Amino acid sequence: MSEKNYEVLSTESGEFRTTFNKAYLNRKKWEPANPRHILSFMPGSVVEYRVKVGDKVRKGDCLMTFRAMKMNNNVLSPIDGVVKKIDAEVGANVPKDTLLIEFE
């Protein structure tokens, strides 16, 4: 094989010369989670919100109840902040990774 068919893959263990397929090259690149966005962690429904737009919350405060797999889950705030937007209505069925609450 010619040298141009190889690319460098960097890992914690070192660098490796390899080839990449189209699926790998066209994949969605990883991005760190935005702590100001509360996303649904799996498909489910919004049972209730315990905050409203403009509320100040502290890390660990309960923001909402989310029902998934027949279980009610309390969603806690990962940061101190002010609720900027609530995107899903109570009773809404949402897929995984749907934006539910956004902080300023």
C-alpha positions as CSV (number, residue, x, y, z in Angstrom):
1,M,0.0,0.0,0.0
2,S,1.2,3.5,-0.6
3,E,2.0,5.9,2.2
4,K,-0.9,8.2,1.4
5,N,-3.5,5.5,2.5
6,Y,-2.4,5.7,6.1
7,E,-3.3,8.3,8.7
8,V,-2.1,8.7,12.3
9,L,-4.4,7.7,15.2
10,S,-3.4,9.2,18.5
11,T,-4.3,7.5,21.7
12,E,-3.2,7.5,25.3
13,S,-0.9,4.5,24.4
14,G,0.8,6.3,21.6
15,E,0.4,7.0,17.9
16,F,-0.5,4.4,15.3
17,R,-0.5,4.4,11.5
18,T,-3.8,3.0,10.2
19,T,-6.5,3.5,7.6
20,F,-10.0,5.0,8.4
21,N,-13.2,4.0,6.7
22,K,-15.9,6.5,5.6
23,A,-18.1,5.8,8.6
24,Y,-15.3,6.8,10.9
25,L,-14.4,9.9,8.9
26,N,-18.0,11.0,8.7
27,R,-19.0,10.4,12.3
28,K,-20.2,13.1,14.6
29,K,-17.3,14.4,16.6
30,W,-17.4,14.0,20.3
31,E,-18.2,17.2,22.3
32,P,-18.2,17.6,26.0
33,A,-21.7,17.9,27.6
34,N,-22.9,21.5,28.2
35,P,-23.6,21.9,31.9
36,R,-26.1,24.6,31.1
37,H,-28.3,22.1,29.2
38,I,-30.4,19.5,30.9
39,L,-31.1,16.7,28.4
40,S,-33.3,13.6,28.7
41,F,-31.0,10.7,29.6
42,M,-33.3,8.2,27.9
43,P,-36.7,8.2,26.2
44,G,-39.4,9.1,28.6
45,S,-41.9,11.8,29.7
46,V,-42.0,14.9,31.8
47,V,-44.1,14.4,34.9
48,E,-43.6,17.8,36.5
49,Y,-41.3,20.8,36.7
50,R,-40.3,22.1,40.1
51,V,-38.8,25.3,38.7
52,K,-40.0,27.9,36.3
53,V,-38.2,30.4,34.0
54,G,-36.3,33.0,36.0
55,D,-35.9,30.8,39.1
56,K,-32.5,30.8,40.7
57,V,-31.3,27.2,41.6
58,R,-28.4,25.8,43.4
59,K,-26.4,22.7,42.5
60,G,-28.3,19.7,43.7
61,D,-31.8,21.3,43.7
62,C,-34.5,19.2,42.2
63,L,-35.5,20.6,38.8
64,M,-38.1,18.2,37.6
65,T,-39.5,14.6,37.7
66,F,-38.8,12.6,34.6
67,R,-40.6,9.2,34.0
68,A,-38.6,6.6,32.1
69,M,-39.0,2.8,32.1
70,K,-42.0,3.1,34.6
71,M,-39.8,4.9,37.1
72,N,-40.0,8.5,38.3
73,N,-36.6,10.1,38.4
74,N,-35.8,13.4,40.1
75,V,-33.5,15.4,37.9
76,L,-31.1,17.5,40.0
77,S,-29.3,20.7,38.9
78,P,-25.6,20.1,38.0
79,I,-24.8,23.8,38.6
80,D,-25.8,27.0,40.3
81,G,-27.8,29.2,37.9
82,V,-30.9,30.8,36.6
83,V,-33.5,28.9,34.5
84,K,-33.5,30.5,31.1
85,K,-35.8,28.2,29.2
86,I,-38.0,25.2,29.6
87,D,-38.3,23.3,26.3
88,A,-40.7,20.4,26.9
89,E,-44.2,20.5,28.3
90,V,-45.5,18.5,31.2
91,G,-46.8,15.2,29.8
92,A,-44.6,15.4,26.7
93,N,-43.0,12.1,25.5
94,V,-39.4,12.9,24.5
95,P,-36.6,10.9,22.9
96,K,-33.1,10.5,24.4
97,D,-30.9,13.7,24.3
98,T,-33.9,16.1,24.1
99,L,-33.2,19.6,25.6
100,L,-35.5,19.9,28.6
101,I,-34.1,22.9,30.6
102,E,-31.6,25.5,29.7
103,F,-29.7,27.8,32.2
104,E,-28.5,31.4,31.5
